[in-house]
Amino acid sequence: YNLLKQRIITALILAPAAISAIFYLPLNYFAALLMAIVAIGAWEWGALMGFGTKIRRSIFVIVTSILIALIWSVLSPENIWVASKQLQSNAMYLLWLSVAWWLVSAVLMFSYPRYSDFWSNHRSIRGVFGWLTLIPTWLAFVVIRSNNYGEDPYHGAQLLMFLFLMVWTADVGAYFVGKAFGKHKLMPNVSPGKTMEGFLGGV
């Protein structure tokens, strides 16, 4: 009950803020807000890397932010689309790199813990995993938000809301169905609390 209460309170606070940012922030301000959110993600990823001090985690945040800033300097939100339906080639390459990484991460997840020694004992590899996860996320959100921006400033915002609604409804469905009917573990080695019933509820 307490977990559900926390989720509801968090949703009531963050959902209106997220929706307002998606629809009403200019592109550069939206990209800057995303950069700050990714920086928070990098801070949390520092803990996953085993950084026990704030200095080391801060360094990882700073390097992550610098990498995003470098991408921003080449792929600005206003010019990331060559035309309404054509992305700059550099953006495409980075997004395809992200797709490749998510395929690799899926293999690592489904085979866990078979290959876990490959990355669990090497902090630098976990750091690269973090950059491959966090940095393309920033780029992907900017790409979606800026889509067809010149003709319809709210088109990308509607696409992002569709994405958010899919995530939110999947999370709600997985949580309530899993709590009510969850009996069969989905992937106990990866996440012991997840069930097959919850997964189907999310779908």
N, C-alpha and C positions, 0 to 999 in steps of 0.2 A: 504493500500500500504506500509506504513512504517513497519508494522508487517511482511509482506512478505519479504521486503528488509532485515530486521534483520535476518529472518530465512535463507535466501539465503547466506548472509555473514557468519553467524555462521556455516552453512553446509560446505561452501567452506574452512573454516579454520579448523573445527574440524574433518570433514570426512577423509581427508588425514592423519591427526595425528592419528585418531582412527584405520584406516586400517593399518598404519605402525606399531603401537603398537601391534595389533593383530597378524600380520604375523612375525615380526622380533624381538620382545622382547623375551629373554629367559623366561622360566616359572616363575622363582622366581621374576624377574623384572616385569613381567606382573602381577603377584599376588600383588606385592608391589604397582604398579600403580593403580590397582583396589582398593586396600585398601585406597589409597589417595582419589580416587573418591568417595568411600563409606563414607569416613570421611567428604567430602564436603556435601554429602547427609545428614549425621548426623547433620551437622551444620544447614542445612535448616530445618531439622526435629525439631531441638530445637526451632525454631520459631513457628512451628506448635503446639508445646507443650505449648507455651505461655511463654517461657523463654525470659524475657526482657533484660537481661544483657549478655554481652559477656562471662563472667566467667561461668555462668550456661550452656550456649550453649557449651562452650569449655569442660566443665566437661563431658557432654553427648558425645561429640566427642571422648574424651579420653577413656571413658568407652567402647564405641562401638569399638574403635580400639584395646583395650586390649582384648575384647571378640574375635575379629577376630584373633588376635595374638595367643590366646590360641588354637583356632581351627586349625590354621596354624601349631602349634607345634605338634599337634596330626595327622593332615591330611596334610602333606606337598604336594605341587603340583607334585613332582616327584613320590610320592608313594601313591597317592590317588586312583590309579587303581591297584588292586591286579593282574589283568590280563587285556588284551586289552578290554575285555567286562565285567569286574566284578569290581564294585566299592567296596571300603572298607565299611563295614557294618555301621560304625559311620556316614559316609557321606550319606549313604542311609537314615538313621534315620533322619538326619537333613533336608534332602530334602523332605522327606515325611511330616515332621513337617511343612515345608514351604507350601506344597500343602494343608495341612489341614488349615493353616492360611489363604491362599488365598480363600478357600471355605468360611470360616467364614467372611472374609472381603467382599466377594461378597454378602453374605446375609445382612451384615450391610449396604452395598451400596444400594441394591435394596429396602431395607426396610426403608431407611433414610427418615425422621428424627425420626422414631418410637423408635429406641433404642439408640438414640444419647446421652441421659442423662447418659447412662451407661459408656461412655468413655469421653464425652466432659467435665465433671466436675471432672475428675480424671487424673491429669497430669501423674501419674505413669503408668496408663494403656496405655496412648498414647505413653509413652516411650517404653513400651513392644511391642506395635504395630510397633514402629519404628525398634526395634531390629529384630522382626520377618520378617520385610520387607527387611531391609538393609543387615543383616549378611548372610542369605541364598543366597542373590543375589551375594555376593562375592564368596561364595562357588560354586554356580551353574556355574558362568563364569569360574572359575578355573577348574571345572570338565569338562566342554565342551572343553576348550582350551587344556587340557592335554590328551584328549581322543586319544588313539592309538598313543601317542607321540613318543614312542620308534621306531615304524615301519615307521611312516610318521609324521614328526614334523609339517607339515602344515595341517594335517587332521582336527584337532580341530579348527584351524584358519578358514578353509573353512566353518565349521559348524557355527562358530560365525558370519562370514560374511553373511551366509544365514539368520541367526536370525536378524542381523542388517538390511539387505535388506527388510525383511518382515516388520520390524518396520518402517523403513523410507518410504517405499512405502505406507503402511497403513496411515501414518501420512500425506503424500502428497495427497493421494487420498481423505482422510477425509477433509482436509483443502480446496482443490479446489472445490470439489463437494459440500461441505457444504456452501462455500461462494457463489457459483453460484446458487444452487438450494435449499438450506436449508430453510424449512418453518415449519416443524413439530418438535417440541422440543422432544429430546430423554429422558432426565431425568432432568427436570428443577430444581428440588430440590437439585440435586447433582452438575450439571454443566449447568447453564442456556444457555451458548453459543453453546452447542452441539445439533445437529439435527439428525433426523432419516436418512435424505438424506446423511449427512456427514458420518454417521456410515456405510451406504451401500457403499459409495464411498471408505471408508477405506477397507472394505471387498473386 
